[in-house]
Amino acid sequence: MKITVVGAGAVGASCAEYIAIKDFASEVVLLDIKEGFAEGKAMDLMQTASLNGFDTKITGTTGDYSKTANSDIAVITSGIPRKPGMTREELIGINAGIVKSVAGELIKHSPDVILIVVSNPMDTMTYLAHKVTGLPKHRIIGMGGALDSARFKYRLAEALGAPISDVDGMVIGGHSDKGMVPLTRLATRNSVPVSEFISEERLNQVMEDTKVGGATLTKLLGTSAWYAPGAAVSGLVQAIACDQKKIFPCSTLLDGEYGLKDLCIGVPVVLGKNGIEKVVDIQLSDAEKSKLAESAEGVKKTNGLLDV
């Protein structure tokens, strides 16, 4: 199993590290446009192999897509990260050009590849990847919902004073501060609704803290987060590579599901060896449907800025 990660910055390198440590891939290729950067990151990571007990081979290359040939899965993290005060949508101009070029090069060298898009604004970049590659919809996946759900579970565990392994929850909708729809009604602590343990007011605070999870970290760090995004990507890659049939909320091209068409947005899907194997249709309340529809309008507005 060969995995390519385009962009050897903080998110890409974390992604490569987590994939390697899980030891399910034979090779991870890091690619970057900065001379020697990916090669250096790969070498540094390989020097942890004996310490972390993995045999995955990590190699780096400066812009040579031939080194990515015959990749089974490719992750696109390349683009400019957010700075404090920036929205994900403000990145669209530069990142659209990068994603368009990267997707084309990846398909040229690995025609059967499954693409995972991380670059922001993520839902719109996932939609762009569909438009420029023409790949079947099960082979292009946007990462956002997996990350947003991890942040939701962190906030839930914090509010509950519970171990995070006790907590389950999901975020659907767009990967943006205003577009996320944390499904508080369905969140549980060891199968018991979390509303049994905390007040509605506290649960609403959890929801709001989740929605600004990325912005909170950007303000603290001075740039976008990387550990949790890298881990989220590695979870999706492993589910596909190991044919786990796991359910993750991912940005996927919808064609009538949830009453939405011709856009990519976060909904629960089953991930396996073919990529997105099924869109899971969960029964939403009227309020949740309304929030998802509102989120979709925001995504469509951002999509309208694309030059495709």
N, C-alpha and C positions, 0 to 999 in steps of 0.2 A: 504494500500500500504506500503510494507516494503522495505526499501532501505538499503543495506550494503555498507559501505565505508571501504576498506582495506587500511590501512596506515593512522595513526592519526597525521601525521606531519602537516606542514603548509598548504599544498594543500588539504589534506584529511579533516582537521578540518574546513578549509574555505568552502569546498564543503558541509560538513554536516551543517554548519551554514546557508549557503544560502538556502539549501533545507528546513531546519526547518523554517526559516523566511518566506518562501513562503507558508508554511502551507498546502501543498497538500498531504504530506505523514503522515501515522499514526505512523510510527516508523523509526528511523535511527539507525543502529548499526555501531559503530566505532570499528574496530579491529586493533590491533597492536601487534608486538612481544615484545616490551619493557614493562616490568612489570609495571602495574598500569597507563601507559601513556594514553591509550585510555579511561580508566575509569575516569581519571582526566579531560581529555578534555571534555568528555561527561557531567560530573558533572558541569564543568564551563559553558558549553553551556546551560545546563538546567536551570542554575541560571539566564540566560538572558531571559527565556521564558515569565515571567510576564512583563518584561520591553519591550520586542519586540513583544509581543502579539501573540505568537504562542502556539499551543497545541501538536505539534509533540513531541513524546517521543524519547529522545536520550539516548542510552545506550552504554557502552564501555566494551570491553573484551580483555584479553590478550591471543591471540592465540587460543581461543576456537571457532572453526567454527560451532559447534552445535548451538551457539547463533545466527548464520546467517541463520538458516534453514528457508526455504520457503520465501526467499527474492524474490521479483519481479524483482529488478534491483540491480546489484552489480557494484561498481566502484573500479577499481584497480589503486591505486596511489602509491603503495608500491615500494620501490627501492631507490637507492642512487640518490640524486639531483646533478645537475651540480654545479661545482665550476668555478670561473672566468678562462677563457681560454679553458675550456673543450667544446667539441662538444657533442651533444646528442648521437652521434654514439659511443663515447668512453665508454658509460655506459653499452654497450650491454652484456658484460661477466657476471657481477654480476646480472643485472636486469633480464636477460633471465631466470636464475635459479629461481629467486623470482616469476616472473610472471607465469612460468610453474607450480610451486607448488601451488600458490594462486588460479589459475584458476581451477586446479584439485579439491582442497578442496571446492571451491564454488559450483561447479557442483555436487559434492557428496551430499551436503546438500540442494541444491536448483536446481534440475534438469531442471526446466523450466525458470531459470533466464536469463535475458538479461545482457550481460557484456559490460561495458564501460571501455576502456583501456586508461590510462593517462601516465603510466610509459614510460620513454624514453629508446631508440629511439622508439617513439610511433608507427609509421607505422609498424616497424619490430616486436614490441611486440604485436601488433594487429594480425599480420600474425601468430606469434607464438601461440597465443591463439586459433586461428583456427586449427592449426596443432595438438595441444595437447588435445583439447576438442572434436573436430569433430562436434561442434554445427553448425546448419544451419547458413548461412552467415548473415541473417537478425538479428541474436541475438548477434553479436559481432561488436562493434562500437569503432573506435578510435577517441579521442576527438579533435585532433590537429587543424583541419580547423576552428572549431568554435572559438577557442582562437585566431588563426592567423587573422581571419576576424575581430574580435573585435579590435585587435591592428591596423589593416588596417584602420578601421573606425575612430579610435582615431587620427591617423596620418592625415587622410583626413580632418577631422574636424579642426585640428590644422592648416593645410595649407590653408583651406578655410576661417578660422576665423568664422566658422559656428557652431551652436549648433549641438551636435552629433546626436540628434534625426532627424535632417534634412538629414543625410548622410546614404547612403547604399553602400555596397561593399562586395566582396567575395574573399577569397584566396583559391585556390585549390592546388593540388600537395602534395609533401612530407612535413612533419613537421620538416624541417631542414633549416638552414640558407641559403643554396644553392638551396634547393629543392622547396621552396615556389613559387607559381605563383599568385601574386596579379593581379586580373583582372581589371586593371585600365581603360580599354576601356569601361567596363560595369558599373563602379562606377558612382553614381549619387548623386546630391543634390536636394532633393525634385523632383525626376524624371527627372531632367535636367543633362545631362552628365557633370561630374566635369571638363572636358576639356574646357567647356565654361567659366570657372571661373579662372582657373590657367594654367600656362604655361606647356608645355611638360617637360621642365627641372625640374620644381617643382614637377610635378607628378612622374617623375622618382626618385626624391629624396624621396618622400613618399613611393614608392615601395621598395627602398633599406632600408629605416628606418624600414619598416614593417618586412622585411626578417631577420633583426638582432634584432628584438624586444626583444626576449628572452635573447640573449647574452648581450644586452645593460643593461637589468635589473640585470642579473647575475653579471655583472661587478660592478654595483652600490650597490647591496645588499650583494654580497659575496656568494650568493646561488641562487637557482631558485626562480622565482616569485611564488606567491600563491593566491593573491586576484583574479586576472583575470582568472587564470586556474580554481579556485574553482567556480567562477561565470559561466564560460563556461560549466563546468560539470553540474552544477545545471540546466542550460538552457536545456541541452540535456535530463536530467532525467525528468524534468517537461514535456517536449514535449512528452515523452513516457508515463509517468504515467497518464497524462491528455489527452492523445490521441489527441494532438493538430494538427497533420498533418503539422508541421512546416518544412520549408526547412533550413537545415544546411549543410555546407560542412563538411563531416566526412570521416575518413579513413575507407574504406569498401573493402571487398574482391571482386575484379573485375573478370569477366568472359567474356571478350570481349567488355564490355562497354569502350568507349573512346579508343578502339583499344588496350586495355591492358588486360593481363590475369595473373592469379596466383600471385598476389601481392595485398597488401592493400595500398591504397593511397587516399588522400583527393579529393573527388568530391561531388557535391551537392546531398543530399538525402532528402526524406520525412521521418520524424520521427513520429511514432504513437505508438499505444498500442502493436504492434508486433515488435517494434524496427525499423529497416530500412524497410520501406514499398515500397520504389521505389527509384531507381537511376535516377536522373534528367539529361537528356541528353541535355546540352546546346551547341549551335553552337559556336565553338571556331574559332578564326582566325588561319591562318597558323602559325603565330609566337607563338600564345598561345599553339597550338598543339605541336609545336617543344619543347617549354619549359616544357610542361607536360611530353613529352616522355623522355626528358633529366632528369627530376626529377625522373621518374620511373626507369631509369637505376641506379640512385644513391640509390634508395630504394632497388632494386634487389641486388646491391653490398653488402649492409648492411645485407640483408636477407641471403646472402651466408655465413655469419659468424656464423649463427645459427647452433647448433648441434641438428637437428631434422630429 
